[in-house]
Each structure stands twice: as structure tokens, then as C-alpha cells.
């Protein structure tokens, strides 16, 4: 996930929302302003299964 989001965190696209990172209830949310999508990662699952933790991508058009 962090490899996917690295570019958008370094670049200001002129979007009103960028570099948004939030942690709530053991879920990490990161906004990708280049692709207009939200990455979500369950940190509790990551702690229990470090080698097999998928993350969710929600696209907004």
C-alpha cells in the first residue's frame, strides 16, 4: 500500500484534499489524490498476519 501511495504523498495535484491520513479503530485510511481513491488497511489484521494482509481501495470518480 505504501509503495502505491508514495507518489501521491509527494506531489501536490492542486486538489482540495491531498496528503490525508487518518487512523481510527485500528484502520488506517490514506487518500490518494492522484487516483481519487481511499486506501484502507486493518492494522490489527496486519499485526496478526504480517505476510498476508490485503488492503482495500475505494475509487471515487
PyMOL Python script that loads the backbone (N, CA, C, O; Angstrom):
from pymol import cmd

cmd.read_pdbstr("""\
ATOM      1  N   UNK A   1       0.825  -1.183   0.000  1.00  0.00           N
ATOM      2  CA  UNK A   1       0.000   0.000   0.000  1.00  0.00           C
ATOM      3  C   UNK A   1       0.873   1.251   0.000  1.00  0.00           C
ATOM      4  O   UNK A   1       0.579   2.209  -0.714  1.00  0.00           O
ATOM      5  N   UNK A   2       1.935   1.252   0.787  1.00  0.00           N
ATOM      6  CA  UNK A   2       2.759   2.452   0.886  1.00  0.00           C
ATOM      7  C   UNK A   2       3.528   2.720  -0.398  1.00  0.00           C
ATOM      8  O   UNK A   2       3.797   3.875  -0.730  1.00  0.00           O
ATOM      9  N   UNK A   3       3.879   1.678  -1.111  1.00  0.00           N
ATOM     10  CA  UNK A   3       4.509   1.874  -2.419  1.00  0.00           C
ATOM     11  C   UNK A   3       3.524   2.518  -3.387  1.00  0.00           C
ATOM     12  O   UNK A   3       3.905   3.374  -4.185  1.00  0.00           O
ATOM     13  N   UNK A   4       2.266   2.109  -3.319  1.00  0.00           N
ATOM     14  CA  UNK A   4       1.235   2.664  -4.197  1.00  0.00           C
ATOM     15  C   UNK A   4       0.940   4.130  -3.884  1.00  0.00           C
ATOM     16  O   UNK A   4       0.634   4.908  -4.788  1.00  0.00           O
ATOM     17  N   UNK A   5       1.028   4.501  -2.640  1.00  0.00           N
ATOM     18  CA  UNK A   5       0.628   5.850  -2.233  1.00  0.00           C
ATOM     19  C   UNK A   5       1.794   6.841  -2.222  1.00  0.00           C
ATOM     20  O   UNK A   5       1.572   8.048  -2.127  1.00  0.00           O
ATOM     21  N   UNK A   6       3.018   6.354  -2.315  1.00  0.00           N
ATOM     22  CA  UNK A   6       4.214   7.199  -2.187  1.00  0.00           C
ATOM     23  C   UNK A   6       4.198   8.405  -3.128  1.00  0.00           C
ATOM     24  O   UNK A   6       4.497   9.521  -2.704  1.00  0.00           O
ATOM     25  N   UNK A   7       3.854   8.193  -4.391  1.00  0.00           N
ATOM     26  CA  UNK A   7       3.842   9.288  -5.370  1.00  0.00           C
ATOM     27  C   UNK A   7       2.848  10.380  -5.004  1.00  0.00           C
ATOM     28  O   UNK A   7       3.169  11.566  -5.078  1.00  0.00           O
ATOM     29  N   UNK A   8       1.658   9.990  -4.616  1.00  0.00           N
ATOM     30  CA  UNK A   8       0.626  10.995  -4.339  1.00  0.00           C
ATOM     31  C   UNK A   8       0.939  11.802  -3.085  1.00  0.00           C
ATOM     32  O   UNK A   8       0.503  12.947  -2.969  1.00  0.00           O
ATOM     33  N   UNK A   9       1.679  11.232  -2.155  1.00  0.00           N
ATOM     34  CA  UNK A   9       2.040  11.969  -0.947  1.00  0.00           C
ATOM     35  C   UNK A   9       3.114  13.017  -1.226  1.00  0.00           C
ATOM     36  O   UNK A   9       3.227  14.001  -0.496  1.00  0.00           O
ATOM     37  N   UNK A  10       3.892  12.811  -2.270  1.00  0.00           N
ATOM     38  CA  UNK A  10       4.971  13.740  -2.603  1.00  0.00           C
ATOM     39  C   UNK A  10       4.524  14.848  -3.540  1.00  0.00           C
ATOM     40  O   UNK A  10       5.186  15.881  -3.636  1.00  0.00           O
ATOM     41  N   UNK A  11       3.419  14.650  -4.228  1.00  0.00           N
ATOM     42  CA  UNK A  11       3.012  15.577  -5.280  1.00  0.00           C
ATOM     43  C   UNK A  11       1.730  16.316  -4.909  1.00  0.00           C
ATOM     44  O   UNK A  11       0.753  15.694  -4.490  1.00  0.00           O
ATOM     45  N   UNK A  12       1.729  17.621  -5.059  1.00  0.00           N
ATOM     46  CA  UNK A  12       0.526  18.420  -4.845  1.00  0.00           C
ATOM     47  C   UNK A  12      -0.187  18.547  -6.188  1.00  0.00           C
ATOM     48  O   UNK A  12       0.307  19.214  -7.098  1.00  0.00           O
ATOM     49  N   UNK A  13      -1.340  17.911  -6.307  1.00  0.00           N
ATOM     50  CA  UNK A  13      -2.076  17.889  -7.573  1.00  0.00           C
ATOM     51  C   UNK A  13      -2.990  19.095  -7.733  1.00  0.00           C
ATOM     52  O   UNK A  13      -3.636  19.243  -8.771  1.00  0.00           O
ATOM     53  N   UNK A  14      -3.055  19.948  -6.741  1.00  0.00           N
ATOM     54  CA  UNK A  14      -3.972  21.078  -6.788  1.00  0.00           C
ATOM     55  C   UNK A  14      -5.359  20.707  -6.297  1.00  0.00           C
ATOM     56  O   UNK A  14      -6.253  21.553  -6.265  1.00  0.00           O
ATOM     57  N   UNK A  15      -5.548  19.451  -5.914  1.00  0.00           N
ATOM     58  CA  UNK A  15      -6.837  19.008  -5.393  1.00  0.00           C
ATOM     59  C   UNK A  15      -7.066  19.638  -4.021  1.00  0.00           C
ATOM     60  O   UNK A  15      -6.116  19.972  -3.313  1.00  0.00           O
ATOM     61  N   UNK A  16      -8.326  19.795  -3.659  1.00  0.00           N
ATOM     62  CA  UNK A  16      -8.649  20.382  -2.357  1.00  0.00           C
ATOM     63  C   UNK A  16      -8.244  19.462  -1.209  1.00  0.00           C
ATOM     64  O   UNK A  16      -7.939  19.927  -0.111  1.00  0.00           O
ATOM     65  N   UNK A  17      -8.242  18.155  -1.468  1.00  0.00           N
ATOM     66  CA  UNK A  17      -7.881  17.191  -0.442  1.00  0.00           C
ATOM     67  C   UNK A  17      -6.686  16.379  -0.918  1.00  0.00           C
ATOM     68  O   UNK A  17      -6.768  15.678  -1.927  1.00  0.00           O
ATOM     69  N   UNK A  18      -5.581  16.473  -0.195  1.00  0.00           N
ATOM     70  CA  UNK A  18      -4.411  15.656  -0.500  1.00  0.00           C
ATOM     71  C   UNK A  18      -3.621  15.444   0.787  1.00  0.00           C
ATOM     72  O   UNK A  18      -3.767  16.197   1.750  1.00  0.00           O
ATOM     73  N   UNK A  19      -2.788  14.414   0.791  1.00  0.00           N
ATOM     74  CA  UNK A  19      -1.996  14.058   1.968  1.00  0.00           C
ATOM     75  C   UNK A  19      -2.866  13.867   3.209  1.00  0.00           C
ATOM     76  O   UNK A  19      -2.491  14.276   4.308  1.00  0.00           O
ATOM     77  N   UNK A  20      -4.020  13.251   3.028  1.00  0.00           N
ATOM     78  CA  UNK A  20      -4.935  12.991   4.139  1.00  0.00           C
ATOM     79  C   UNK A  20      -4.657  11.598   4.678  1.00  0.00           C
ATOM     80  O   UNK A  20      -4.779  10.611   3.951  1.00  0.00           O
ATOM     81  N   UNK A  21      -4.286  11.514   5.941  1.00  0.00           N
ATOM     82  CA  UNK A  21      -4.019  10.238   6.598  1.00  0.00           C
ATOM     83  C   UNK A  21      -4.763  10.250   7.929  1.00  0.00           C
ATOM     84  O   UNK A  21      -4.647  11.195   8.709  1.00  0.00           O
ATOM     85  N   UNK A  22      -5.532   9.182   8.180  1.00  0.00           N
ATOM     86  CA  UNK A  22      -6.340   9.105   9.407  1.00  0.00           C
ATOM     87  C   UNK A  22      -6.252   7.692   9.967  1.00  0.00           C
ATOM     88  O   UNK A  22      -6.250   6.721   9.211  1.00  0.00           O
ATOM     89  N   UNK A  23      -6.182   7.576  11.265  1.00  0.00           N
ATOM     90  CA  UNK A  23      -6.207   6.290  11.951  1.00  0.00           C
ATOM     91  C   UNK A  23      -7.404   6.287  12.883  1.00  0.00           C
ATOM     92  O   UNK A  23      -7.522   7.141  13.762  1.00  0.00           O
ATOM     93  N   UNK A  24      -8.297   5.315  12.687  1.00  0.00           N
ATOM     94  CA  UNK A  24      -9.493   5.230  13.529  1.00  0.00           C
ATOM     95  C   UNK A  24      -9.870   3.767  13.705  1.00  0.00           C
ATOM     96  O   UNK A  24      -9.997   3.029  12.728  1.00  0.00           O
ATOM     97  N   UNK A  25     -10.047   3.355  14.944  1.00  0.00           N
ATOM     98  CA  UNK A  25     -10.462   1.984  15.278  1.00  0.00           C
ATOM     99  C   UNK A  25      -9.575   0.936  14.609  1.00  0.00           C
ATOM    100  O   UNK A  25     -10.081  -0.022  14.024  1.00  0.00           O
ATOM    101  N   UNK A  26      -8.273   1.111  14.690  1.00  0.00           N
ATOM    102  CA  UNK A  26      -7.278   0.180  14.130  1.00  0.00           C
ATOM    103  C   UNK A  26      -7.326   0.070  12.610  1.00  0.00           C
ATOM    104  O   UNK A  26      -6.817  -0.898  12.045  1.00  0.00           O
ATOM    105  N   UNK A  27      -7.925   1.038  11.952  1.00  0.00           N
ATOM    106  CA  UNK A  27      -7.934   1.069  10.489  1.00  0.00           C
ATOM    107  C   UNK A  27      -7.226   2.342  10.037  1.00  0.00           C
ATOM    108  O   UNK A  27      -7.548   3.442  10.487  1.00  0.00           O
ATOM    109  N   UNK A  28      -6.258   2.174   9.142  1.00  0.00           N
ATOM    110  CA  UNK A  28      -5.510   3.298   8.593  1.00  0.00           C
ATOM    111  C   UNK A  28      -6.140   3.687   7.260  1.00  0.00           C
ATOM    112  O   UNK A  28      -6.300   2.846   6.375  1.00  0.00           O
ATOM    113  N   UNK A  29      -6.496   4.964   7.118  1.00  0.00           N
ATOM    114  CA  UNK A  29      -7.088   5.493   5.893  1.00  0.00           C
ATOM    115  C   UNK A  29      -6.103   6.480   5.273  1.00  0.00           C
ATOM    116  O   UNK A  29      -5.602   7.373   5.957  1.00  0.00           O
ATOM    117  N   UNK A  30      -5.830   6.321   3.989  1.00  0.00           N
ATOM    118  CA  UNK A  30      -4.945   7.244   3.273  1.00  0.00           C
ATOM    119  C   UNK A  30      -5.605   7.616   1.953  1.00  0.00           C
ATOM    120  O   UNK A  30      -5.989   6.741   1.176  1.00  0.00           O
ATOM    121  N   UNK A  31      -5.736   8.916   1.700  1.00  0.00           N
ATOM    122  CA  UNK A  31      -6.332   9.415   0.465  1.00  0.00           C
ATOM    123  C   UNK A  31      -5.260   9.533  -0.608  1.00  0.00           C
ATOM    124  O   UNK A  31      -4.211  10.135  -0.377  1.00  0.00           O
ATOM    125  N   UNK A  32      -5.519   8.960  -1.785  1.00  0.00           N
ATOM    126  CA  UNK A  32      -4.629   9.076  -2.936  1.00  0.00           C
ATOM    127  C   UNK A  32      -5.234  10.118  -3.870  1.00  0.00           C
ATOM    128  O   UNK A  32      -6.197   9.834  -4.582  1.00  0.00           O
ATOM    129  N   UNK A  33      -4.672  11.316  -3.869  1.00  0.00           N
ATOM    130  CA  UNK A  33      -5.242  12.411  -4.659  1.00  0.00           C
ATOM    131  C   UNK A  33      -4.958  12.275  -6.150  1.00  0.00           C
ATOM    132  O   UNK A  33      -5.650  12.890  -6.960  1.00  0.00           O
ATOM    133  N   UNK A  34      -3.956  11.482  -6.531  1.00  0.00           N
ATOM    134  CA  UNK A  34      -3.676  11.280  -7.956  1.00  0.00           C
ATOM    135  C   UNK A  34      -4.726  10.393  -8.610  1.00  0.00           C
ATOM    136  O   UNK A  34      -5.119  10.623  -9.754  1.00  0.00           O
ATOM    137  N   UNK A  35      -5.177   9.379  -7.879  1.00  0.00           N
ATOM    138  CA  UNK A  35      -6.144   8.424  -8.430  1.00  0.00           C
ATOM    139  C   UNK A  35      -7.549   8.608  -7.862  1.00  0.00           C
ATOM    140  O   UNK A  35      -8.450   7.838  -8.195  1.00  0.00           O
ATOM    141  N   UNK A  36      -7.751   9.608  -7.017  1.00  0.00           N
ATOM    142  CA  UNK A  36      -9.047   9.850  -6.368  1.00  0.00           C
ATOM    143  C   UNK A  36      -9.602   8.589  -5.724  1.00  0.00           C
ATOM    144  O   UNK A  36     -10.724   8.169  -6.010  1.00  0.00           O
ATOM    145  N   UNK A  37      -8.795   7.990  -4.848  1.00  0.00           N
ATOM    146  CA  UNK A  37      -9.260   6.790  -4.163  1.00  0.00           C
ATOM    147  C   UNK A  37      -8.752   6.785  -2.723  1.00  0.00           C
ATOM    148  O   UNK A  37      -7.802   7.485  -2.373  1.00  0.00           O
ATOM    149  N   UNK A  38      -9.406   5.985  -1.913  1.00  0.00           N
ATOM    150  CA  UNK A  38      -9.093   5.876  -0.497  1.00  0.00           C
ATOM    151  C   UNK A  38      -8.534   4.486  -0.229  1.00  0.00           C
ATOM    152  O   UNK A  38      -9.162   3.483  -0.570  1.00  0.00           O
ATOM    153  N   UNK A  39      -7.356   4.424   0.379  1.00  0.00           N
ATOM    154  CA  UNK A  39      -6.752   3.162   0.777  1.00  0.00           C
ATOM    155  C   UNK A  39      -7.109   2.909   2.234  1.00  0.00           C
ATOM    156  O   UNK A  39      -7.049   3.821   3.059  1.00  0.00           O
ATOM    157  N   UNK A  40      -7.482   1.671   2.555  1.00  0.00           N
ATOM    158  CA  UNK A  40      -7.834   1.302   3.922  1.00  0.00           C
ATOM    159  C   UNK A  40      -7.067   0.042   4.307  1.00  0.00           C
ATOM    160  O   UNK A  40      -7.032  -0.930   3.552  1.00  0.00           O
ATOM    161  N   UNK A  41      -6.461   0.066   5.475  1.00  0.00           N
ATOM    162  CA  UNK A  41      -5.672  -1.066   5.946  1.00  0.00           C
ATOM    163  C   UNK A  41      -6.027  -1.350   7.399  1.00  0.00           C
ATOM    164  O   UNK A  41      -5.951  -0.459   8.245  1.00  0.00           O
ATOM    165  N   UNK A  42      -6.412  -2.586   7.689  1.00  0.00           N
ATOM    166  CA  UNK A  42      -6.735  -3.003   9.045  1.00  0.00           C
ATOM    167  C   UNK A  42      -5.426  -3.342   9.762  1.00  0.00           C
ATOM    168  O   UNK A  42      -4.808  -4.367   9.476  1.00  0.00           O
ATOM    169  N   UNK A  43      -5.009  -2.491  10.682  1.00  0.00           N
ATOM    170  CA  UNK A  43      -3.723  -2.670  11.355  1.00  0.00           C
ATOM    171  C   UNK A  43      -3.720  -3.844  12.325  1.00  0.00           C
ATOM    172  O   UNK A  43      -2.679  -4.467  12.538  1.00  0.00           O
ATOM    173  N   UNK A  44      -4.858  -4.150  12.909  1.00  0.00           N
ATOM    174  CA  UNK A  44      -4.936  -5.311  13.804  1.00  0.00           C
ATOM    175  C   UNK A  44      -4.693  -6.597  13.011  1.00  0.00           C
ATOM    176  O   UNK A  44      -3.983  -7.489  13.475  1.00  0.00           O
ATOM    177  N   UNK A  45      -5.278  -6.691  11.826  1.00  0.00           N
ATOM    178  CA  UNK A  45      -5.053  -7.852  10.973  1.00  0.00           C
ATOM    179  C   UNK A  45      -3.593  -7.911  10.533  1.00  0.00           C
ATOM    180  O   UNK A  45      -3.006  -8.990  10.465  1.00  0.00           O
ATOM    181  N   UNK A  46      -3.017  -6.772  10.238  1.00  0.00           N
ATOM    182  CA  UNK A  46      -1.609  -6.704   9.841  1.00  0.00           C
ATOM    183  C   UNK A  46      -0.704  -7.215  10.958  1.00  0.00           C
ATOM    184  O   UNK A  46       0.275  -7.914  10.697  1.00  0.00           O
ATOM    185  N   UNK A  47      -1.026  -6.870  12.185  1.00  0.00           N
ATOM    186  CA  UNK A  47      -0.239  -7.328  13.330  1.00  0.00           C
ATOM    187  C   UNK A  47      -0.319  -8.845  13.485  1.00  0.00           C
ATOM    188  O   UNK A  47       0.676  -9.491  13.815  1.00  0.00           O
ATOM    189  N   UNK A  48      -1.500  -9.413  13.247  1.00  0.00           N
ATOM    190  CA  UNK A  48      -1.703 -10.853  13.409  1.00  0.00           C
ATOM    191  C   UNK A  48      -1.217 -11.649  12.206  1.00  0.00           C
ATOM    192  O   UNK A  48      -0.805 -12.800  12.356  1.00  0.00           O
ATOM    193  N   UNK A  49      -1.258 -11.056  11.012  1.00  0.00           N
ATOM    194  CA  UNK A  49      -0.880 -11.742   9.768  1.00  0.00           C
ATOM    195  C   UNK A  49       0.005 -10.822   8.923  1.00  0.00           C
ATOM    196  O   UNK A  49      -0.451 -10.308   7.902  1.00  0.00           O
ATOM    197  N   UNK A  50       1.239 -10.609   9.321  1.00  0.00           N
ATOM    198  CA  UNK A  50       2.078  -9.616   8.624  1.00  0.00           C
ATOM    199  C   UNK A  50       2.384  -9.953   7.166  1.00  0.00           C
ATOM    200  O   UNK A  50       2.634  -9.052   6.366  1.00  0.00           O
ATOM    201  N   UNK A  51       2.369 -11.233   6.813  1.00  0.00           N
ATOM    202  CA  UNK A  51       2.707 -11.603   5.437  1.00  0.00           C
ATOM    203  C   UNK A  51       1.507 -11.665   4.507  1.00  0.00           C
ATOM    204  O   UNK A  51       1.667 -11.752   3.290  1.00  0.00           O
ATOM    205  N   UNK A  52       0.306 -11.621   5.074  1.00  0.00           N
ATOM    206  CA  UNK A  52      -0.889 -11.780   4.242  1.00  0.00           C
ATOM    207  C   UNK A  52      -1.976 -10.807   4.692  1.00  0.00           C
ATOM    208  O   UNK A  52      -3.008 -11.220   5.222  1.00  0.00           O
ATOM    209  N   UNK A  53      -1.744  -9.533   4.481  1.00  0.00           N
ATOM    210  CA  UNK A  53      -2.742  -8.536   4.854  1.00  0.00           C
ATOM    211  C   UNK A  53      -3.077  -7.678   3.644  1.00  0.00           C
ATOM    212  O   UNK A  53      -2.315  -6.782   3.283  1.00  0.00           O
ATOM    213  N   UNK A  54      -4.216  -7.950   3.019  1.00  0.00           N
ATOM    214  CA  UNK A  54      -4.614  -7.119   1.876  1.00  0.00           C
ATOM    215  C   UNK A  54      -5.125  -5.764   2.355  1.00  0.00           C
ATOM    216  O   UNK A  54      -5.450  -5.583   3.529  1.00  0.00           O
ATOM    217  N   UNK A  55      -5.188  -4.839   1.444  1.00  0.00           N
ATOM    218  CA  UNK A  55      -5.785  -3.548   1.761  1.00  0.00           C
ATOM    219  C   UNK A  55      -6.870  -3.262   0.742  1.00  0.00           C
ATOM    220  O   UNK A  55      -6.859  -3.803  -0.363  1.00  0.00           O
ATOM    221  N   UNK A  56      -7.793  -2.418   1.117  1.00  0.00           N
ATOM    222  CA  UNK A  56      -8.936  -2.094   0.274  1.00  0.00           C
ATOM    223  C   UNK A  56      -8.707  -0.754  -0.404  1.00  0.00           C
ATOM    224  O   UNK A  56      -8.152   0.170   0.191  1.00  0.00           O
ATOM    225  N   UNK A  57      -9.143  -0.659  -1.661  1.00  0.00           N
ATOM    226  CA  UNK A  57      -9.079   0.591  -2.408  1.00  0.00           C
ATOM    227  C   UNK A  57     -10.493   0.942  -2.845  1.00  0.00           C
ATOM    228  O   UNK A  57     -11.144   0.166  -3.545  1.00  0.00           O
ATOM    229  N   UNK A  58     -10.966   2.109  -2.433  1.00  0.00           N
ATOM    230  CA  UNK A  58     -12.286   2.591  -2.833  1.00  0.00           C
ATOM    231  C   UNK A  58     -12.102   3.761  -3.784  1.00  0.00           C
ATOM    232  O   UNK A  58     -11.554   4.797  -3.405  1.00  0.00           O
ATOM    233  N   UNK A  59     -12.556   3.597  -5.014  1.00  0.00           N
ATOM    234  CA  UNK A  59     -12.385   4.644  -6.028  1.00  0.00           C
ATOM    235  C   UNK A  59     -13.582   5.581  -6.054  1.00  0.00           C
ATOM    236  O   UNK A  59     -14.725   5.157  -5.887  1.00  0.00           O
ATOM    237  N   UNK A  60     -13.302   6.858  -6.267  1.00  0.00           N
ATOM    238  CA  UNK A  60     -14.334   7.884  -6.364  1.00  0.00           C
ATOM    239  C   UNK A  60     -14.123   8.635  -7.664  1.00  0.00           C
ATOM    240  O   UNK A  60     -13.054   9.203  -7.888  1.00  0.00           O
ATOM    241  N   UNK A  61     -15.113   8.643  -8.505  1.00  0.00           N
ATOM    242  CA  UNK A  61     -14.988   9.336  -9.790  1.00  0.00           C
ATOM    243  C   UNK A  61     -15.686  10.658  -9.766  1.00  0.00           C
ATOM    244  O   UNK A  61     -15.682  11.376 -10.766  1.00  0.00           O
TER     245      UNK A  61
END
""", "prot")
cmd.dss("prot")
cmd.show_as("cartoon", "prot")
cmd.util.cbc("prot")
cmd.orient("prot")
